[in-house]
Amino acid sequence: MAKAAKSASRVAPEDKLPIKMLNDRILVQLDVPEGERRSTGGILIPATAQVGKRLAWAEAIAVGPNVRTVESGDQVLFNPEDRYEVEVRGADYLILRERDIHAVAAPRLDEGSTGLYL
């Protein structure tokens, strides 16, 4: 009887629960899938090509309550080696800490801020 009550309280896989990021965590999704890519000149660079420490851009999907500089929808620059991968509802995401973000690009930053324009 206890097993029946316990299994009834479980959430079915088709029920989608809301997800809230905690502390200084940021959920991001890579803009371009890893693997082959093209240079601006049109040269195909294979996935096996060795490159130095290359930073990557991703879109912030959700942010924790203690994140101060990033909002959902911003583009963030980070080191791909400093990440945790997670699959949520069949889509692949990365979890980063705010301190692992090197730069933020967003239209809202144009208001009186100095910096580069990408």
C-alpha positions as CSV (number, residue, x, y, z in Angstrom):
1,M,0.0,0.0,0.0
2,A,2.8,2.4,0.8
3,K,4.4,1.8,-2.6
4,A,1.2,2.8,-4.3
5,A,0.9,6.0,-2.4
6,K,4.5,6.8,-3.1
7,S,4.3,6.2,-6.9
8,A,1.1,8.3,-7.1
9,S,2.9,11.3,-5.6
10,R,5.6,11.2,-8.3
11,V,5.4,13.6,-11.2
12,A,4.7,12.1,-14.6
13,P,7.4,12.8,-17.2
14,E,4.9,14.7,-19.4
15,D,4.2,17.1,-16.5
16,K,6.7,20.0,-16.9
17,L,7.7,21.6,-13.7
18,P,9.0,25.2,-13.6
19,I,12.7,25.6,-13.1
20,K,14.3,28.3,-11.0
21,M,18.0,29.0,-11.1
22,L,19.6,29.5,-7.6
23,N,22.2,31.9,-6.2
24,D,24.6,33.2,-8.8
25,R,23.9,30.5,-11.5
26,I,23.1,31.3,-15.1
27,L,21.4,28.9,-17.5
28,V,22.7,29.5,-21.1
29,Q,22.3,27.9,-24.5
30,L,25.0,28.0,-27.1
31,D,24.2,29.9,-30.2
32,V,26.1,27.6,-32.6
33,P,26.4,23.9,-32.1
34,E,29.9,22.6,-31.4
35,G,31.7,21.0,-34.3
36,E,32.6,22.3,-37.7
37,R,32.4,26.1,-38.2
38,R,33.2,28.6,-40.9
39,S,35.5,31.6,-40.6
40,T,34.4,35.0,-41.8
41,G,36.3,34.3,-45.0
42,G,34.3,31.2,-45.7
43,I,37.0,28.6,-44.7
44,L,35.6,25.4,-43.2
45,I,37.3,24.7,-39.8
46,P,36.9,21.0,-38.8
47,A,35.8,20.1,-35.3
48,T,39.1,18.3,-34.7
49,A,41.2,21.5,-35.4
50,Q,43.3,22.5,-32.4
51,V,42.6,26.0,-31.2
52,G,44.0,27.8,-28.2
53,K,41.8,28.8,-25.3
54,R,38.9,30.2,-27.2
55,L,36.0,31.9,-25.4
56,A,32.4,31.2,-26.6
57,W,29.2,33.3,-26.8
58,A,25.9,32.0,-25.5
59,E,22.4,33.3,-24.7
60,A,21.3,33.6,-21.1
61,I,18.0,31.7,-20.7
62,A,17.5,32.0,-17.0
63,V,19.4,33.7,-14.1
64,G,19.5,33.2,-10.4
65,P,18.3,35.8,-7.9
66,N,21.9,36.9,-6.9
67,V,23.0,37.6,-10.5
68,R,23.6,41.3,-10.8
69,T,25.0,41.9,-14.3
70,V,23.2,39.4,-16.6
71,E,19.5,39.3,-17.6
72,S,17.6,36.7,-19.6
73,G,18.2,37.2,-23.3
74,D,21.7,38.7,-22.9
75,Q,24.6,37.3,-24.8
76,V,27.4,36.2,-22.4
77,L,31.1,35.4,-23.1
78,F,32.6,32.5,-21.2
79,N,35.4,29.9,-21.2
80,P,33.8,26.6,-22.5
81,E,36.0,24.6,-20.1
82,D,34.3,26.2,-17.1
83,R,30.9,24.8,-17.5
84,Y,28.3,22.2,-16.4
85,E,26.2,20.6,-19.1
86,V,22.5,19.7,-18.5
87,E,19.6,18.5,-20.6
88,V,16.3,20.1,-19.8
89,R,13.2,18.8,-21.6
90,G,15.3,17.4,-24.5
91,A,17.4,20.6,-25.1
92,D,21.0,21.0,-24.1
93,Y,22.0,23.9,-21.8
94,L,25.0,25.0,-19.8
95,I,25.1,26.2,-16.2
96,L,27.6,28.9,-15.4
97,R,28.4,31.0,-12.3
98,E,28.3,34.7,-12.7
99,R,32.0,34.9,-11.9
100,D,32.8,32.7,-14.9
101,I,31.3,35.3,-17.3
102,H,33.9,37.5,-19.0
103,A,31.5,39.9,-20.9
104,V,27.9,40.7,-21.5
105,A,26.4,42.0,-24.7
106,A,22.8,43.4,-24.7
107,P,20.9,46.4,-26.2
108,R,20.1,47.6,-22.7
109,L,23.8,48.3,-22.0
110,D,23.9,51.1,-24.5
111,E,22.4,53.5,-21.9
112,G,25.3,55.6,-20.8
113,S,27.8,52.7,-20.6
114,T,31.2,52.7,-22.1
115,G,32.5,49.6,-23.9
116,L,32.9,47.9,-27.2
117,Y,30.2,47.5,-29.8
118,L,29.9,44.0,-31.2
